[in-house]
Amino acid sequence: MSKYKLAIAVRKDLEMGKGKIAVQVGHASVLASEHARTNSPELWKAWLDEGQFKLVVKVGSESELQALKVKAESLRLATHIVHDKGFTQVAPNTATCIAIGPAASEDVDKVTGALALL
């Protein structure tokens, strides 16, 4: 089991296609990694050296996404919500997913541990 992880929660109510979901998860991963590299370089390096463990879970609505943000931030975890430009499948500025971490696995699990994998 990894000591560090990055969790990404994707909204299923948007009914995005598989490719769209993959791109949104990619955006979230890059945002989270860049933030960690800049603001927590030792944590970022440890996560990187360990293999950049990631998991993708699902939520049913934007309100669930926002609730994850509030809970994660109350634990002082970095969060990044991806807002789509709206060129293809969703309206402009739609919140599609949230990245939580990278951080200690046990801390990320306090936020996303009960959610089903995508």
C-alpha positions in Angstrom: 0.0 0.0 0.0 1.2 3.5 -0.8 2.1 6.0 1.9 0.9 8.9 -0.3 -1.9 9.2 -2.8 -3.9 11.5 -5.0 -7.7 11.0 -5.2 -9.8 12.4 -8.0 -13.6 12.4 -7.7 -15.6 12.6 -10.9 -19.2 13.7 -11.3 -21.3 11.0 -12.8 -24.4 13.1 -13.2 -22.8 14.9 -16.1 -22.8 11.6 -18.2 -19.5 12.5 -19.7 -18.0 10.0 -22.2 -15.0 7.9 -21.2 -12.6 10.1 -23.2 -13.9 13.3 -21.6 -13.6 11.8 -18.2 -10.0 10.7 -18.9 -9.1 14.3 -20.0 -10.8 15.8 -16.9 -8.9 13.4 -14.6 -5.7 14.3 -16.5 -6.3 18.0 -15.9 -6.9 17.3 -12.2 -3.7 15.3 -11.9 -1.6 17.9 -13.5 -3.1 20.7 -11.3 -2.5 18.7 -8.1 1.0 17.7 -9.0 2.1 21.2 -10.0 0.6 22.6 -6.8 2.4 20.0 -4.7 5.7 20.5 -6.5 5.6 24.2 -5.8 4.1 24.3 -2.3 5.2 21.0 -0.8 8.2 19.8 -2.7 9.2 17.1 -0.2 5.8 15.6 -0.2 5.6 15.8 -4.0 9.0 14.1 -4.3 8.0 11.3 -1.9 4.7 10.8 -3.8 6.6 10.9 -7.2 9.3 8.4 -6.0 6.6 6.1 -4.7 4.9 5.8 -8.1 2.4 8.7 -8.0 -0.4 6.5 -6.7 -3.8 7.8 -7.8 -7.4 6.6 -7.5 -10.5 7.8 -9.2 -13.9 7.7 -7.4 -17.3 8.9 -8.3 -19.8 11.4 -6.9 -23.4 12.0 -8.0 -23.6 15.8 -8.1 -21.8 19.1 -7.9 -23.0 19.5 -4.3 -21.2 16.2 -3.4 -18.1 17.6 -5.1 -18.3 20.8 -3.1 -18.8 18.8 0.1 -15.6 16.9 -0.6 -13.8 20.2 -1.0 -15.0 21.5 2.3 -14.1 18.2 4.1 -10.6 18.0 2.5 -9.8 21.7 3.3 -10.9 21.2 6.9 -8.1 18.6 7.1 -5.7 21.0 5.4 -5.5 18.9 2.2 -4.9 20.6 -1.2 -7.9 20.6 -3.5 -8.3 21.5 -7.1 -11.7 21.6 -8.9 -11.6 21.3 -12.7 -13.9 23.6 -14.5 -14.4 22.7 -18.1 -14.2 25.2 -21.0 -17.4 23.9 -22.4 -16.3 23.1 -26.0 -17.7 19.6 -26.2 -19.9 17.7 -23.7 -20.7 20.1 -20.9 -21.6 23.8 -20.5 -18.8 26.3 -20.0 -17.4 26.5 -16.4 -19.0 23.2 -15.3 -17.2 21.7 -12.3 -16.4 18.2 -13.5 -14.0 16.7 -10.9 -11.9 17.5 -7.9 -8.3 16.4 -7.0 -7.5 15.9 -3.4 -3.9 15.6 -2.5 -1.4 14.3 -3.1 -1.1 13.7 0.6 -0.7 11.0 3.2 -3.0 8.1 2.2 -4.7 7.9 5.5 -5.6 11.6 5.3 -7.0 11.3 1.8 -9.0 8.2 2.9 -10.7 10.3 5.5 -12.3 12.3 2.6 -12.8 9.7 -0.1 -12.4 6.3 1.5 -16.2 5.6 1.5 -16.7 6.5 -2.2 -17.0 3.9 -4.9 -14.3 3.6 -7.5 -15.2 5.0 -11.0 
